[in-house]
Amino acid sequence: MDTNSNCDQAIEAYINEKTGRNEQVSLAQFIDDNFELVAQYTEDNQWESLEHVWSARFNAAARRLDVNVASHVSDPSDSPSATPISSSIASKEESCQLTHEAKAEFEQKFKAMKDDKKWKLRDGVYVEDVMYKFGMKSTHEHPVHSFILNVSDKCWEECSDFTAEDLNTIRTFGNYAFPAISDNLKDILENFRSRGNFHFAL
């Protein structure tokens, strides 16, 4: 079994453990809990893009397991889907018409969700419910049909189902830097840095 497969299995085992205990799954907590694994499976040429590399790995594993991750709420600075869309119901100029099959698949995914797995903003208001309502009204493809909530898309500001406070909660949730590096991890990184010309600051 190759290194990437071992890494993917470790990530998936972590996600399954968290979901089995009904705990929230997040990249930041994964990094905090598994700093030695991160060091082990980071290649020499990946240190300068460490956050991008592990975000991609973690989110890919979550998608394979069909698990919602806090970091799925996209930040316009690091997501290719973060291009602002001016139309309140998906720009017809920038996207393809939504097929009947795609809409049916979107509806099926939503109906399979359980309320205790959704993001509850306040009493009676779940993020996924609002996204579903919006997606079913859309006639063209939109990130919402993959349950991606792009905080830079102006359609959500125009959505009457989200209050200004709701949108602020969504924008700020998960907007964190990597956790502080422990002394143990610093020693590991210093060991890697001493082996070559790595340019990263601790």
For each residue, the residues with C-beta under 8 A, 3 or more apart:
1: 5 6
2: 5 6
3: 6 7 41
4: 7 8
5: 1 2 8 9
6: 1 2 3 9 10 41
7: 3 4 10 11 37 41 57
8: 4 5 11 12 57 60 61
9: 5 6 12 13
10: 6 7 13 14 34 37 41
11: 7 8 14 15 30 57 58 61
12: 8 9 15 16 61 64 65
13: 9 10 16 17
14: 10 11 17 18 30 33 34
15: 11 12 18 19 25 61 62 65 67
16: 12 13 19 20 65
17: 13 14 20 21
18: 14 15 21 23 24 25
19: 15 16 22 23 25 65 67
20: 16 17
21: 17 18
22: 19 116
23: 18 19
24: 18 29 70
25: 15 18 19 29 30 62 67 68 69 70
26: 29 30 69 70 71 174
27: 30 31 54 55 58 59 69 70 71
28: 31 32 71 174 176 178 179
29: 24 25 26 32 33
30: 11 14 25 26 27 33 34 58
31: 27 28 34 35 38 54 178 179
32: 28 29 35 179
33: 14 29 30
34: 10 14 30 31 37 38
35: 31 32 38 39 181 182 184 185 188
36: 39 40 184 185 188
37: 7 10 34 40 41
38: 31 34 35 41 42 50 54
39: 35 36 42 185 188 189 192
40: 36 37
41: 3 6 7 10 37 38
42: 38 39 46 47 50 53 54
43: 46
44: 47 192 196 198
45: 48
46: 42 43 49 50 53
47: 42 44 50 192 198 200
48: 45 199 200
49: 46 52 53
50: 38 42 46 47 53 54 178 200
51: 54 55 178
52: 49 55 56 78
53: 42 46 49 50 56 57
54: 27 31 38 42 50 51 57 58
55: 27 51 52 58 59 71 78
56: 52 53 59 60
57: 7 8 11 53 54 60 61
58: 11 27 30 54 55 61 62 69 71
59: 27 55 56 62 63 69 71 72
60: 8 56 57 63 64
61: 8 11 12 15 57 58 64 65
62: 15 25 58 59 65 67 68 69 72
63: 59 60 66
64: 12 60 61
65: 12 15 16 19 61 62
66: 63
67: 15 19 25 62
68: 25 62 72 117 118 119 128 147
69: 25 26 27 58 59 62 72
70: 24 25 26 27 73 173 174
71: 26 27 28 55 58 59 174
72: 59 62 68 69 147 148 149
73: 70 149 151 170 173 174
74: 78 79 81 82 143 148 149 150 151
75: 78 79 82 151 175
76: 79 82 84 150 151 152
77: 82
78: 52 55 74 75 82
79: 74 75 76 82 150
80: 83
81: 74 143 148 150
82: 74 75 76 77 78 79 150 151 152
83: 80 94 152
84: 76 152 153 154
85: 90 91 94 142 150 153 154 155
86: 91 154
87: 90 91 92 155
88: 154 155 158 159
89: 134 137 138 139 140 142 155
90: 85 87 95 138 139 140 141 142 144 155
91: 85 86 87 94 95 140
92: 87 95 97 139 140
93:
94: 83 85 91
95: 90 91 92 140 141 142
96: 140 141
97: 92 139 140 141
98: 102 103 138 139 140 141 142 145
99: 102 103
100: 103 104
101: 104 105
102: 98 99 105 106 141 145
103: 98 99 100 106 107 135 136 145
104: 100 101 107 108
105: 101 102 108 109
106: 102 103 109 110 132 135 136 145
107: 103 104 110 111 132 136
108: 104 105 111 112
109: 105 106 112 113 147
110: 106 107 113 128 132
111: 107 108
112: 108 109
113: 109 110 117 118 128
114: 117 118
115: 118 120 126
116: 22
117: 68 113 114
118: 68 113 114 115 126 127 128 129
119: 68 126 127 128
120: 115 125 126 127
121: 125 126 127 166 169 170
122: 125 166
123:
124:
125: 120 121 122 129 130 161 166
126: 115 118 119 120 121 129 130
127: 118 119 120 121 130 131 149 170
128: 68 110 113 118 119 131 132 147
129: 118 125 126 132 133
130: 125 126 127 133 134 159 161 162
131: 127 128 134 135 144 147 149
132: 106 107 110 128 129 135 136
133: 129 130 136 137 161
134: 89 130 131 137 138 142 144 155 159 161
135: 103 106 131 132 138 142 144 145
136: 103 106 107 132 133
137: 89 133 134
138: 89 90 98 134 135 141 142 144 145
139: 89 90 92 97 98
140: 89 90 91 92 95 96 97 98
141: 90 95 96 97 98 102 138 145
142: 85 89 90 95 98 134 135 138 145 155
143: 74 81 146 148 149 150 153
144: 90 131 134 135 138 147 148 149
145: 98 102 103 106 135 138 141 142
146: 143
147: 68 72 109 128 131 144
148: 72 74 81 143 144
149: 72 73 74 127 131 143 144 156 170
150: 74 76 79 81 82 85 143 153 156
151: 73 74 75 76 82 156 167 170 171
152: 76 82 83 84
153: 84 85 143 150 156
154: 84 85 86 88 157 158
155: 85 87 88 89 90 134 142 158 159
156: 149 150 151 153 159 162 167 170
157: 154 167
158: 88 154 155
159: 88 130 134 155 156 162
160:
161: 125 130 133 134
162: 130 156 159 166 167 170
163: 166 167
164: 167 168
165: 168 169
166: 121 122 125 162 163 169 170
167: 151 156 157 162 163 164 170 171
168: 164 165 171 172
169: 121 165 166 172 173
170: 73 121 127 149 151 156 162 166 167 173
171: 151 167 168 175
172: 168 169 175
173: 70 73 169 170
174: 26 28 70 71 73
175: 75 171 172
176: 28
177:
178: 28 31 50 51 181
179: 28 31 32
180:
181: 35 178 185 186 189 202
182: 35 185 186
183: 186 187
184: 35 36 187 188
185: 35 36 39 181 182 188 189
186: 181 182 183 189 190 202
187: 183 184 190 191
188: 35 36 39 184 185 191 192
189: 39 181 185 186 192 193 200 202
190: 186 187 193 194 202
191: 187 188 194 195
192: 39 44 47 188 189 195 196 198
193: 189 190 196 198 200
194: 190 191
195: 191 192
196: 44 192 193
197:
198: 44 47 192 193
199: 48
200: 47 48 50 189 193
201:
202: 181 186 189 190
